[in-house]
Amino acid sequence: MEYLKKSTAPVAENDERIHQTVKAMLAKIESEGEAAVREYAAQFDQWEGDFILSDEKRAQLIEQVPEQTRNDIQFAFQQVKTFAEAQLASLSEFEIDSAPGVKLGQKIIPANCAGCYVPGGRYSHAASAIMSIATAKVAGVKTIIACSPPKNSSINPAIAYAMDLAGADIILEMGGVHAVASMAKGLFTGVPADILVGPGNGYVAEAKRLLFGEVGIDVLAGPTESAIIADDSADPMTIAVDLVSQAEHGYDSPVWLFTTSRRIGEKVAEIMPKVAADMPNQEVVQSAWDVHGEIILCDSREECVKVSDDYASEHLQVLAEDTDWWKANLNNYGSLFLGEGSTVTHGDKCSGTNHILPTKRVARYSGGLNVHKFLKILTYQEIDEQANLDFSSVGSRISRVEGMEGHARACDWRLRKYFPQQQWDFHVYDQKRYD
């Protein structure tokens, strides 16, 4: 493999400044509760009003959304909902008789409350509201709390409409670390979230990371990443347009090209600055490309797969012949886009697969947000008296191999109780001593 363009960014390290800031904010909220949140809301959002969006104000915001925007949001919602329903149907409860007298099974129970963060800073991410809230709703989550930072007098009307359509029970006009903490701790709502989901800036991501354990989270997220695999059949202009489309996420959003064609790689390197220059946010796009962009020339499609799987990008496009081969052989990515007709924008906005996806190589071991993230898969067992002859005997012996006498005696007790006629060579509790 050969770098035709290599990233000049320093090796990624934890941002200690963000970490310390978020840690201090969470500690203050832990000790002072809602008073601290009100202080942070005034400081960061210039907000001093009610945090819970009233039914009346919700209706007023929805009324401001143009009909075409409503129709588009409804279209995206239906795609996401349909895909989430198919995910739910792929998982089922079951019960098996694993041995005579032994029943094993699993139950599927949704989280009681989900907290859904919807960004509203540089961009107003109405699609993110659909991705998180609609998926939680399909999963059967009882209470869904959504939040988004307000601008001027309210959250963005299109976001409010998307939240309402997707099924948010409570909407908080609040953003940032204090919003994440409020949802986790049930401030202002009285219902603490069991899981926090949704994209956000570095502070939001760090807050979720520090709260993980107290609550569940969707993914440990960093800046948006996108990669394209291309062979000599690809159109360089399509590649450049699609790389630019993802570089606009931010100054630190890497975009990568893995190609088996030197011609394609060199042409993309040539035209990327020109395509970036046409963008209204040229500075953001150009910086992301200059500092983080890479073009890697591979000797074969097999080497392309190896490189791609190592990068484990959040979004992965394949602009190459024989897309079925690539689909069968690629393993590490957040979401896969096959063929020229599929661009990451489709997944980000309206195709139906979720756009809340793993970054920083997390795709090596985890997928993105899906219905299953909101579900607990709980197991159970029921073992009758006769089956205890085998299962308690084995359980007792393994426990003693491990040095866990109390565990062994719990099995011993059942053997003695269910089979009193047999002689057992182990400690026997004398119940009369405890009566």
ChimeraX attribute file (.defattr): number of C-alpha atoms within 10 A of each C-alpha:
attribute: neighborCount
match mode: 1-to-1
recipient: residues
	/A:1	14
	/A:2	12
	/A:3	13
	/A:4	15
	/A:5	19
	/A:6	15
	/A:7	18
	/A:8	12
	/A:9	13
	/A:10	8
	/A:11	6
	/A:12	7
	/A:13	6
	/A:14	8
	/A:15	11
	/A:16	9
	/A:17	9
	/A:18	16
	/A:19	17
	/A:20	12
	/A:21	14
	/A:22	23
	/A:23	17
	/A:24	12
	/A:25	18
	/A:26	23
	/A:27	12
	/A:28	15
	/A:29	22
	/A:30	15
	/A:31	10
	/A:32	11
	/A:33	19
	/A:34	17
	/A:35	12
	/A:36	18
	/A:37	24
	/A:38	18
	/A:39	16
	/A:40	22
	/A:41	24
	/A:42	13
	/A:43	11
	/A:44	13
	/A:45	17
	/A:46	14
	/A:47	21
	/A:48	12
	/A:49	12
	/A:50	12
	/A:51	19
	/A:52	18
	/A:53	18
	/A:54	13
	/A:55	11
	/A:56	8
	/A:57	13
	/A:58	19
	/A:59	15
	/A:60	13
	/A:61	18
	/A:62	19
	/A:63	13
	/A:64	12
	/A:65	16
	/A:66	11
	/A:67	10
	/A:68	9
	/A:69	12
	/A:70	16
	/A:71	11
	/A:72	13
	/A:73	22
	/A:74	18
	/A:75	16
	/A:76	23
	/A:77	25
	/A:78	18
	/A:79	17
	/A:80	27
	/A:81	23
	/A:82	17
	/A:83	19
	/A:84	25
	/A:85	17
	/A:86	12
	/A:87	16
	/A:88	18
	/A:89	10
	/A:90	9
	/A:91	12
	/A:92	10
	/A:93	12
	/A:94	11
	/A:95	13
	/A:96	11
	/A:97	13
	/A:98	11
	/A:99	10
	/A:100	10
	/A:101	13
	/A:102	17
	/A:103	15
	/A:104	15
	/A:105	15
	/A:106	16
	/A:107	14
	/A:108	16
	/A:109	15
	/A:110	20
	/A:111	21
	/A:112	17
	/A:113	23
	/A:114	31
	/A:115	33
	/A:116	30
	/A:117	28
	/A:118	28
	/A:119	24
	/A:120	22
	/A:121	16
	/A:122	8
	/A:123	8
	/A:124	18
	/A:125	20
	/A:126	22
	/A:127	24
	/A:128	25
	/A:129	32
	/A:130	35
	/A:131	32
	/A:132	32
	/A:133	32
	/A:134	28
	/A:135	30
	/A:136	33
	/A:137	23
	/A:138	22
	/A:139	23
	/A:140	19
	/A:141	20
	/A:142	13
	/A:143	20
	/A:144	27
	/A:145	25
	/A:146	31
	/A:147	32
	/A:148	29
	/A:149	24
	/A:150	20
	/A:151	15
	/A:152	10
	/A:153	10
	/A:154	19
	/A:155	23
	/A:156	23
	/A:157	20
	/A:158	23
	/A:159	26
	/A:160	28
	/A:161	25
	/A:162	26
	/A:163	31
	/A:164	21
	/A:165	18
	/A:166	26
	/A:167	21
	/A:168	25
	/A:169	14
	/A:170	19
	/A:171	24
	/A:172	23
	/A:173	25
	/A:174	32
	/A:175	25
	/A:176	26
	/A:177	26
	/A:178	27
	/A:179	27
	/A:180	26
	/A:181	25
	/A:182	27
	/A:183	29
	/A:184	24
	/A:185	22
	/A:186	18
	/A:187	17
	/A:188	16
	/A:189	16
	/A:190	10
	/A:191	19
	/A:192	21
	/A:193	26
	/A:194	21
	/A:195	24
	/A:196	27
	/A:197	26
	/A:198	27
	/A:199	26
	/A:200	23
	/A:201	14
	/A:202	18
	/A:203	18
	/A:204	23
	/A:205	25
	/A:206	24
	/A:207	24
	/A:208	29
	/A:209	17
	/A:210	14
	/A:211	20
	/A:212	16
	/A:213	11
	/A:214	13
	/A:215	19
	/A:216	20
	/A:217	22
	/A:218	23
	/A:219	24
	/A:220	17
	/A:221	24
	/A:222	19
	/A:223	19
	/A:224	23
	/A:225	27
	/A:226	27
	/A:227	29
	/A:228	24
	/A:229	24
	/A:230	26
	/A:231	22
	/A:232	16
	/A:233	11
	/A:234	19
	/A:235	16
	/A:236	22
	/A:237	15
	/A:238	14
	/A:239	25
	/A:240	22
	/A:241	17
	/A:242	19
	/A:243	28
	/A:244	25
	/A:245	19
	/A:246	21
	/A:247	28
	/A:248	24
	/A:249	19
	/A:250	17
	/A:251	18
	/A:252	21
	/A:253	22
	/A:254	28
	/A:255	25
	/A:256	25
	/A:257	27
	/A:258	27
	/A:259	28
	/A:260	22
	/A:261	18
	/A:262	18
	/A:263	13
	/A:264	23
	/A:265	25
	/A:266	15
	/A:267	14
	/A:268	22
	/A:269	19
	/A:270	13
	/A:271	16
	/A:272	21
	/A:273	17
	/A:274	13
	/A:275	19
	/A:276	24
	/A:277	15
	/A:278	9
	/A:279	15
	/A:280	10
	/A:281	13
	/A:282	18
	/A:283	15
	/A:284	19
	/A:285	28
	/A:286	23
	/A:287	19
	/A:288	24
	/A:289	28
	/A:290	18
	/A:291	17
	/A:292	22
	/A:293	25
	/A:294	22
	/A:295	24
	/A:296	22
	/A:297	25
	/A:298	21
	/A:299	14
	/A:300	14
	/A:301	19
	/A:302	14
	/A:303	16
	/A:304	24
	/A:305	19
	/A:306	17
	/A:307	17
	/A:308	22
	/A:309	18
	/A:310	15
	/A:311	20
	/A:312	26
	/A:313	30
	/A:314	28
	/A:315	26
	/A:316	25
	/A:317	24
	/A:318	24
	/A:319	26
	/A:320	22
	/A:321	15
	/A:322	11
	/A:323	14
	/A:324	10
	/A:325	11
	/A:326	19
	/A:327	13
	/A:328	8
	/A:329	14
	/A:330	17
	/A:331	18
	/A:332	24
	/A:333	29
	/A:334	26
	/A:335	23
	/A:336	24
	/A:337	19
	/A:338	20
	/A:339	17
	/A:340	14
	/A:341	8
	/A:342	15
	/A:343	24
	/A:344	21
	/A:345	13
	/A:346	15
	/A:347	21
	/A:348	19
	/A:349	24
	/A:350	22
	/A:351	20
	/A:352	21
	/A:353	22
	/A:354	25
	/A:355	29
	/A:356	25
	/A:357	27
	/A:358	29
	/A:359	26
	/A:360	17
	/A:361	18
	/A:362	21
	/A:363	24
	/A:364	18
	/A:365	11
	/A:366	16
	/A:367	20
	/A:368	23
	/A:369	24
	/A:370	23
	/A:371	26
	/A:372	18
	/A:373	20
	/A:374	28
	/A:375	19
	/A:376	13
	/A:377	14
	/A:378	11
	/A:379	13
	/A:380	10
	/A:381	13
	/A:382	11
	/A:383	16
	/A:384	12
	/A:385	15
	/A:386	14
	/A:387	15
	/A:388	20
	/A:389	16
	/A:390	10
	/A:391	15
	/A:392	21
	/A:393	16
	/A:394	13
	/A:395	17
	/A:396	22
	/A:397	17
	/A:398	14
	/A:399	17
	/A:400	14
	/A:401	10
	/A:402	10
	/A:403	11
	/A:404	13
	/A:405	14
	/A:406	12
	/A:407	16
	/A:408	23
	/A:409	20
	/A:410	14
	/A:411	21
	/A:412	24
	/A:413	18
	/A:414	16
	/A:415	24
	/A:416	17
	/A:417	12
	/A:418	15
	/A:419	15
	/A:420	10
	/A:421	8
	/A:422	9
	/A:423	9
	/A:424	12
	/A:425	7
	/A:426	12
	/A:427	11
	/A:428	13
	/A:429	12
	/A:430	9
	/A:431	7
	/A:432	6
	/A:433	6
	/A:434	6
	/A:435	5
